[in-house]
Amino acid sequence: MAKTKLGVIFGGMSTENEVSVASAKSILKNLDKEKYEIYPIYIAKDGIWYQEGEDKEKIEDIIGYLQSLDVLFPVLHGLYGEDGTIQGLFELLKKPYVGCGVLASSVGMDKAYTKIIFDRAGLKQAKYEYIRKDKEKFIYMDKHFNEERLQLEEVAEKIVQNLTFPMFIKPSNSGSSVGINKAKNIEELKKYITYAAKFDNKILIEEGIEGKEVECAVLGKEEVIASCVGEIKSAEEFYSYDAKYKNEESRTDIPANIPDEIANEIRKQAVKAFKSIDGKGLSRVDFFVENETNEIYINEINTLPGFTNISMYPKLFEASGITYQELLSKLIELSEENP
């Protein structure tokens, strides 16, 4: 039986190029070599595509090269890889590919619009505000999409009227906690809004929740399964980029030390969140469990989660009885099914 020609695409033009390379390294090592003829494809930060092998060779005819493969496995985190853009290319080429489609990828990447869908799905969330940077001013958008153009000081005052400190300031389109900061007063709020605007003109401000940070992995299409729930134990004040990838004191508890009924409810909500954005293939869904009340708050969904040796997505399924290699094979098989 002929092996499936599998293109594994990694790197990319986002701030998460290095994380993508680390994810791809783990995937390439663990793929079933009996099933797949593997073609590693690296996209450099400048957007140049290379065929990776004994030698790195520039791909001149990208469309022709992709068309020669059977299945495509994007391992691209962040902009231009996780946001629906490359998924649209695969759709145009009519090529099966691993992971969420254009809609789920784009909605899942944009935190502000994910929240709108989660609101409609009835999933409980932290209170939040949404603003956009436009030249030297900011556009404040209320819950009914009414816009107000304000100076930084004015928009900060408006946010403080509606949310309480501490607050988390996030670029709306960013992954791996890039550009995220925690503000404890209005001066920090203004400072971190300005910082987040370097990464995206859309900025999300959320009220902080004191509680456990937990995650659940999902796998499937129409029939979706959820992993056990894991807890993040950040070595820093919150799970920043450095805490995730550079601080060895950060750790995870799998399964999380929470009551079974709460874990089961999180698993149920993870599947609902995944389906609400029209997800397929895989996602990791992040939640908070509030300390005082045990209330569950959904935080965000990651449609192309990390696959490094320390990443939660494969570790959660491994703890649920699916090995790394089996997980990869299941994802590829899902991509080959008819839509």
Secondary structure, 3 states (H helix, E strand, C coil): CCCEEEEEEEECCCCCHHHHHHHHHHHHHHCCCCCEEEEEEEECCCCCEEECCCCCEECCCHHHHHHCCCEEEEECCCCCCCCCHHHHHHHHHCCCECCCCHHHHHHHHEHHHHHHHHHHHCCCCCCEEEEEEECCEEEEECCCCCEEEECHHHHHHHHHHHCCCCEEEEECECCCCCCCEEECCHHHHHHHHHHHCCCCCEEEEEECCCEEEEEEEEEECCCEEEEEEEEEECCCCCCCHHHHHCCCCCEEECCCCCCHHHHHHHHHHHHHHHHHCCCCEEEEEEEEEECCCCCEEEEEEECCCCCCCCCHHHHHHHHCCCCHHHHHHHHHHHHHCCC
